Every structure is written in structure tokens, then in C-alpha cells.
Amino acid sequence: LAYAQWVARALCRCVRAVESANESGLAVALFAGRRSGGLAWLLLQNAYCASALARPLGSASALAAQTLRERRVAAMAPFGTHAHELSMVLGACYPELDELASGTVASHCLGHTLYLALGPPAGDATRPERARLLPMLPDTLGTRAFLRTAAMLRVPPLDALHAAHHGRPLLELFGGARHDSGSAAEFAALVREACVSAEQRDAMLLMESEVASEAELARARSLGYASIGAGGFFGDSEGKWPDSSGAARHPTEVAELVGLADASMAVKPVAVYTRGVRTRVHPIKLGDPSAERSAAGEVAGGSKFQLDTALSTEARAECRARAEWLARCAVRERPSAPEAA
């Protein structure tokens, strides 16, 4: 009975979210699955969104799409950007890439290059309609650090399929960018300023995935965002919509109710092993700073900090200090490379 009541309340939250999204005019990607409250709810949520959203982009749950279609129920096509987990895990697997040039986030750029080669772009981002299939998710250790590193790195010669991109700056291939932490206005300004051409800037599609209220939908629209990507907003999170008393529970309060100080709705990587041995660097996410902290000179770190809570206090402090060092080093001014003889 308790679960049935939760599903009923979650569906009410989902209906309100869909109505708000439709009123905003923004396209919607349903980022649900790893944070959903059970398979029954995941299928109900996806089926309702497929029938009720005015501008659906798709769902991040391939399981929901397949299961609904097998039962001849209308379903959204699988859709998504890669999540922070890819950058977090590659940062743990290839720390030397980030340390080689005295501090970059090259491992995160490696993840985006793999997405170019193996993901929806299928190696082709030569035209604007193809570039839109290659969005950046740059805030794992700070958006400024990613943009600066992606501008310096060139796409490697992978194979004949990717020959058109060989030697081009990675940054110029992106046709979209997803905001997930820090100031939405500052993120939009940073991405547009970093675009290598007016053509790229004019075609750049921004997605907002920090959505917790109708006001934030309106803000995203006013800042020129084209879409939203959200999961908790569409029913999963009790922290997004008010209950019958008119007050929404903050996620921290929900965590305290279940007795977990660092509870997260979503599955997160906490350790990486290669050949059975744990990596010397642990998966970590800093996120972008708030507008106030950014104005004070900080380049990373905010409410999206994630790191294995089972590590010792000393290990957590060391890991965070290294990540913040990489973020600061990546955005410092670098001398121009000498011209070839």
C-alpha cells in the first residue's frame, strides 16, 4: 500500500511537471531510469510522458521504450546525452592524461571524443544537423576547465570514418551543451563566448537540466535554452513539487528521513577497478560554482560535489584538492605554441 501511495503521488507530480513543460514551449528529454522508484513507476511515467508531452525529445530509459513497445504501448524513442559518469570514470582510468600537461581535463575530452566516434554522431559532426548529436556536458570539474581544454586539443586520427575531423579542435565540433550546475546564465554566456565561429554560436542548442520549478523553466526559456533534460522533476523527486501542505521537501530532508546523510536518487560510480586493482584516482565530480562563488574567482565546486563517502577523511580531502587543482590549472592562461619551422 505504501508503494502504491508513493506511485500515485509521483504521478500527480509528473502531471504537473508535464503541464508546466508544455506551457514553457521547451522540448523535453526524460532523464529517468537510474533514479526511478521501481520498474512499474518507470513504465507508467514513460507511457504518460509519451502521450502528454507536447515536444518530447525522447527518454533516457531504453528499457522503458523496449518494454512498452513490446506491449504495443506508445513510447518515446531512446534519447540522451552521456552522463557525468563517463568523465568521472575516465578521469580515474587515465589520470596521466590530465597530469601530463600540468593540469587539464583531457580525460573528459577523451570521453566526448568516444561519444563522437561510438555514440549517436557515429563519427560525423561535419554539418549543423550532425553536430547537434554531439552535445557537451562540461561541468564535471568545471565548465571553464573543459572549454579551455577542448579548445586546445585536436581530434586524433581514429580511422577513415573520422578523417573529416582529424586535426580539428574538439571544441568546434559541438552542436549542443547541457547545463547541470552553477548559474544557467553564466553557463550560456561561457559556451557562446567559447564558440569558434558565429555559425557555431548561432546553431548551438542549449539544454537545461537543473530544473526544480516552473520559474526555472521560464528562466531557461528567457536565456535562450531550447530544451530541458530532467528526471526528478517529472515525478521521482519529492523535493521538486509541494505536498498537500504546500511545502516541498528539500532533498537533504528526504535523505535524513531515510537515514542517509549523503543519499542520492541516482546511481553513481564510487570506485573504478582495472585488472582487479582499484585506481589510484577516484571518480569525482565538482560541478560549477554558484554565480556568487564564480564572481569571487572560483572555477569549480558547488552543490553537485560527488565522491565516495566510504573513503577516509584524508583521502577525500586529497582527492578533492587534486580535482580543484586540475580545474584551476586548466583555466590559467597558457603561452601560445611556437610556430612550426
C-alpha positions as CSV (number, residue, x, y, z in Angstrom):
1,L,0.0,0.0,0.0
2,A,2.8,2.4,0.8
3,Y,4.4,1.9,-2.6
4,A,1.1,2.4,-4.3
5,Q,0.6,5.6,-2.5
6,W,4.0,6.8,-3.5
7,V,3.4,6.0,-7.1
8,A,0.1,7.9,-7.0
9,R,1.8,11.0,-5.6
10,A,4.6,10.6,-8.1
11,L,2.1,10.5,-11.0
12,C,0.5,13.7,-9.7
13,R,3.9,15.4,-9.6
14,C,4.6,14.1,-13.1
15,V,1.3,15.5,-14.5
16,R,2.1,18.9,-13.0
17,A,5.6,18.8,-14.5
18,V,4.3,17.9,-18.0
19,E,1.8,20.7,-17.9
20,S,4.5,23.2,-16.9
21,A,6.9,21.9,-19.6
22,N,4.2,22.2,-22.2
23,E,3.4,25.7,-21.2
24,S,7.1,26.7,-21.4
25,G,7.3,25.6,-25.1
26,L,10.6,23.8,-24.4
27,A,11.4,20.4,-25.8
28,V,11.8,17.7,-23.2
29,A,14.2,14.8,-22.7
30,L,13.0,12.5,-19.9
31,F,16.2,11.5,-18.0
32,A,14.7,8.7,-16.0
33,G,15.7,5.2,-15.2
34,R,18.6,5.2,-12.7
35,R,16.7,7.4,-10.3
36,S,13.2,5.8,-10.7
37,G,11.2,4.3,-7.9
38,G,10.8,0.8,-9.4
39,L,10.0,-0.6,-12.8
40,A,6.2,-0.2,-12.5
41,W,6.6,3.5,-11.9
42,L,9.3,3.9,-14.7
43,L,6.9,2.3,-17.2
44,L,3.9,4.4,-16.1
45,Q,6.0,7.6,-16.1
46,N,7.3,7.0,-19.6
47,A,3.9,6.0,-21.0
48,Y,2.3,9.1,-19.6
49,C,5.1,11.4,-20.9
50,A,4.9,9.8,-24.3
51,S,1.2,10.6,-24.6
52,A,1.1,14.0,-22.9
53,L,4.3,15.9,-23.7
54,A,3.9,18.5,-26.4
55,R,7.6,18.4,-27.6
56,P,9.2,15.1,-26.5
57,L,12.8,14.5,-27.5
58,G,12.8,11.0,-26.0
59,S,13.6,9.0,-22.9
60,A,16.9,8.0,-21.4
61,S,15.4,4.7,-20.5
62,A,15.9,2.2,-23.3
63,L,14.3,-0.5,-21.0
64,A,11.1,1.5,-20.8
65,A,11.0,2.1,-24.5
66,Q,11.5,-1.6,-25.3
67,T,9.1,-2.9,-22.7
68,L,6.3,-0.5,-23.7
69,R,6.7,-1.2,-27.4
70,E,6.6,-5.0,-26.8
71,R,3.2,-4.4,-25.2
72,R,2.1,-2.2,-28.0
73,V,2.0,0.9,-25.8
74,A,3.2,4.3,-27.3
75,A,6.7,5.0,-26.1
76,M,9.3,7.7,-26.6
77,A,12.5,6.8,-28.6
78,P,15.6,6.3,-26.5
79,F,17.5,9.6,-26.2
80,G,20.2,11.1,-24.1
81,T,23.5,12.9,-23.7
82,H,26.2,11.0,-21.9
83,A,26.2,11.5,-18.2
84,H,28.9,12.7,-15.9
85,E,29.8,9.2,-15.0
86,L,31.7,8.8,-18.3
87,S,34.0,11.7,-17.5
88,M,34.3,10.6,-13.8
89,V,35.3,7.0,-14.7
90,L,37.7,8.0,-17.5
91,G,39.3,10.6,-15.1
92,A,40.0,7.7,-12.7
93,C,41.3,5.4,-15.5
94,Y,43.6,7.9,-17.3
95,P,44.8,10.4,-14.6
96,E,48.1,10.8,-16.5
97,L,46.2,12.5,-19.4
98,D,45.1,15.2,-17.0
99,E,48.5,15.5,-15.3
100,L,50.6,15.3,-18.4
101,A,50.2,19.0,-19.4
102,S,50.5,20.3,-15.9
103,G,46.8,20.2,-15.3
104,T,43.9,19.8,-17.8
105,V,40.7,17.8,-18.0
106,A,41.8,15.9,-21.1
107,S,40.3,12.6,-19.9
108,H,36.9,14.3,-20.0
109,C,37.6,15.4,-23.6
110,L,38.5,11.7,-24.3
111,G,35.0,10.8,-23.2
112,H,33.4,13.3,-25.5
113,T,35.6,12.0,-28.4
114,L,34.5,8.5,-27.7
115,Y,30.9,9.7,-27.8
116,L,31.6,11.3,-31.2
117,A,33.0,8.0,-32.5
118,L,30.7,5.5,-30.9
119,G,27.6,7.4,-29.9
120,P,24.7,9.0,-31.9
121,P,27.0,11.1,-34.1
122,A,28.6,7.9,-35.5
123,G,31.8,9.8,-36.2
124,D,30.1,12.6,-38.3
125,A,29.7,16.1,-36.9
126,T,30.6,17.9,-40.0
127,R,27.2,19.6,-40.6
128,P,25.0,21.5,-38.0
129,E,22.3,18.8,-38.1
130,R,25.0,16.2,-37.2
131,A,26.8,18.4,-34.7
132,R,23.6,18.6,-32.7
133,L,24.1,14.9,-32.0
134,L,27.3,15.8,-30.2
135,P,26.4,17.8,-27.0
136,M,29.0,18.7,-24.4
137,L,28.5,18.1,-20.7
138,P,31.4,20.2,-19.5
139,D,30.9,20.8,-15.7
140,T,32.3,17.6,-14.1
141,L,35.4,19.6,-12.9
142,G,34.1,22.9,-14.1
143,T,32.8,24.3,-17.4
144,R,35.7,26.8,-17.8
145,A,38.3,24.0,-17.5
146,F,36.5,21.8,-20.1
147,L,36.1,24.6,-22.6
148,R,39.7,25.7,-22.4
149,T,41.0,22.1,-22.7
150,A,38.6,21.3,-25.6
151,A,39.9,24.4,-27.4
152,M,43.5,23.2,-27.1
153,L,43.0,19.5,-28.1
154,R,42.7,18.3,-31.7
155,V,40.7,15.3,-32.8
156,P,43.1,12.3,-33.3
157,P,43.2,10.2,-36.5
158,L,40.9,7.4,-35.3
159,D,40.1,5.8,-38.7
160,A,38.9,6.6,-42.2
161,L,35.4,7.2,-40.9
162,H,36.6,10.1,-38.8
163,A,39.0,11.6,-41.3
164,A,37.0,14.7,-41.8
165,H,37.6,15.7,-38.1
166,H,41.3,14.8,-37.9
167,G,43.3,17.7,-36.6
168,R,40.3,20.0,-35.9
169,P,39.9,21.5,-32.4
170,L,37.5,19.3,-30.4
171,L,35.6,22.4,-29.3
172,E,34.4,23.3,-32.8
173,L,32.6,20.0,-33.3
174,F,29.9,20.5,-30.6
175,G,26.4,21.5,-31.6
176,G,24.9,21.5,-28.2
177,A,25.7,22.0,-24.5
178,R,23.9,20.8,-21.4
179,H,23.8,22.9,-18.2
180,D,23.7,20.9,-14.9
181,S,25.2,23.1,-12.2
182,G,26.0,26.6,-11.3
183,S,24.5,29.7,-12.9
184,A,22.4,29.0,-16.1
185,A,23.0,32.5,-17.3
186,E,26.8,32.3,-16.8
187,F,26.9,28.8,-18.5
188,A,25.1,30.1,-21.6
189,A,27.4,33.1,-21.8
190,L,30.6,30.9,-21.4
191,V,29.5,28.4,-24.0
192,R,28.5,31.1,-26.6
193,E,31.7,33.0,-26.0
194,A,33.8,29.8,-26.4
195,C,32.2,29.0,-29.8
196,V,34.9,29.2,-32.5
197,S,32.7,30.8,-35.1
198,A,29.5,32.8,-35.5
199,E,28.0,29.9,-37.3
200,Q,28.6,27.5,-34.4
201,R,27.3,30.1,-31.9
202,D,24.1,30.7,-33.8
203,A,23.4,26.9,-34.2
204,M,24.4,26.0,-30.6
205,L,21.5,24.3,-28.8
206,L,21.4,24.7,-25.0
207,M,19.8,22.2,-22.7
208,E,18.8,22.9,-19.1
209,S,18.9,20.0,-16.7
210,E,18.8,22.0,-13.5
211,V,15.0,22.2,-13.3
212,A,13.2,22.2,-10.0
213,S,10.3,24.7,-10.6
214,E,8.1,26.4,-13.1
215,A,10.2,29.6,-12.5
216,E,13.3,27.8,-13.7
217,L,11.5,26.7,-16.9
218,A,10.7,30.3,-17.6
219,R,14.3,31.4,-16.8
220,A,15.7,28.8,-19.2
221,R,13.4,29.9,-22.0
222,S,14.4,33.6,-21.4
223,L,18.1,32.7,-21.6
224,G,17.7,31.0,-25.0
225,Y,17.7,27.4,-23.9
226,A,16.0,25.1,-26.4
227,S,15.2,22.1,-24.2
228,I,15.3,20.6,-20.8
229,G,16.5,17.2,-19.7
230,A,15.2,16.1,-16.3
231,G,14.2,13.1,-14.3
232,G,13.4,14.0,-10.7
233,F,11.3,17.0,-11.9
234,F,8.9,14.6,-13.7
235,G,7.7,12.9,-10.5
236,D,10.6,10.9,-9.0
237,S,11.8,13.6,-6.6
238,E,9.7,14.7,-3.6
239,G,11.9,17.7,-3.4
240,K,10.6,19.2,-6.7
241,W,6.9,19.7,-6.0
242,P,4.9,20.8,-2.9
243,D,2.9,18.2,-1.0
244,S,-0.6,18.8,0.3
245,S,0.7,21.2,2.9
246,G,2.1,23.4,0.2
247,A,5.8,22.8,1.0
248,A,8.2,20.8,-1.0
249,R,10.7,18.6,0.8
250,H,14.3,19.5,0.3
251,P,16.4,16.5,-0.9
252,T,18.5,16.8,2.2
253,E,15.4,16.4,4.4
254,V,14.4,13.3,2.4
255,A,17.9,11.9,2.9
256,E,17.6,12.5,6.6
257,L,14.2,10.7,6.7
258,V,15.8,7.5,5.3
259,G,18.9,7.9,7.5
260,L,21.4,8.6,4.8
261,A,23.4,11.8,5.1
262,D,24.8,11.6,1.5
263,A,21.8,9.9,-0.2
264,S,21.4,10.3,-3.9
265,M,18.4,9.5,-6.1
266,A,20.7,8.3,-8.9
267,V,23.3,5.5,-9.2
268,K,26.8,7.0,-9.1
269,P,30.2,5.5,-9.6
270,V,32.3,5.4,-6.4
271,A,35.2,3.2,-7.3
272,V,37.0,2.0,-10.5
273,Y,39.0,-1.2,-10.9
274,T,41.3,-2.1,-13.7
275,R,42.5,-5.7,-13.9
276,G,41.2,-6.2,-10.4
277,V,43.1,-3.3,-8.8
278,R,41.4,-0.1,-7.6
279,T,42.7,3.0,-9.5
280,R,44.9,5.5,-7.6
281,V,42.4,8.3,-8.5
282,H,38.8,8.1,-7.5
283,P,35.8,9.2,-9.6
284,I,34.8,12.7,-8.6
285,K,32.5,15.5,-9.7
286,L,32.8,19.1,-8.6
287,G,30.3,20.9,-10.8
288,D,30.2,24.6,-11.5
289,P,30.2,27.2,-8.7
290,S,27.2,29.5,-8.0
291,A,27.2,32.9,-9.5
292,E,28.4,34.4,-6.3
293,R,31.3,32.0,-5.9
294,S,32.2,32.4,-9.6
295,A,32.4,36.2,-9.1
296,A,34.8,35.5,-6.2
297,G,37.2,33.7,-8.6
298,E,36.2,30.1,-8.1
299,V,36.2,27.9,-11.2
300,A,34.6,24.7,-9.9
301,G,32.8,23.3,-6.9
302,G,29.2,23.7,-5.7
303,S,26.2,21.7,-4.7
304,K,27.0,18.8,-7.2
305,F,30.1,17.6,-5.3
306,Q,30.2,13.8,-5.5
307,L,32.9,11.4,-4.1
308,D,33.0,8.0,-2.4
309,T,31.7,8.7,1.1
310,A,33.4,5.5,2.3
311,L,36.9,7.0,1.8
312,S,38.7,8.3,4.8
313,T,38.5,12.0,5.5
314,E,42.2,12.3,4.5
315,A,41.6,10.5,1.2
316,R,38.5,12.6,0.4
317,A,40.4,15.8,1.1
318,E,43.3,14.7,-1.1
319,C,41.1,13.7,-4.0
320,R,39.1,16.9,-3.9
321,A,42.3,19.0,-3.7
322,R,43.7,17.3,-6.8
323,A,40.4,17.8,-8.7
324,E,40.3,21.5,-7.8
325,W,44.0,21.8,-8.8
326,L,43.2,20.4,-12.2
327,A,40.3,22.8,-12.7
328,R,42.4,25.8,-11.7
329,C,45.4,24.7,-13.9
330,A,43.1,24.1,-16.9
331,V,41.8,27.6,-17.0
332,R,45.0,29.5,-16.4
333,E,46.5,31.5,-19.4
334,R,48.9,29.4,-21.4
335,P,51.6,30.6,-23.7
336,S,50.9,30.1,-27.4
337,A,52.5,27.1,-29.1
338,P,55.6,28.0,-31.2
339,E,55.0,28.1,-34.9
340,A,56.3,25.1,-36.9
341,A,59.6,25.7,-38.6
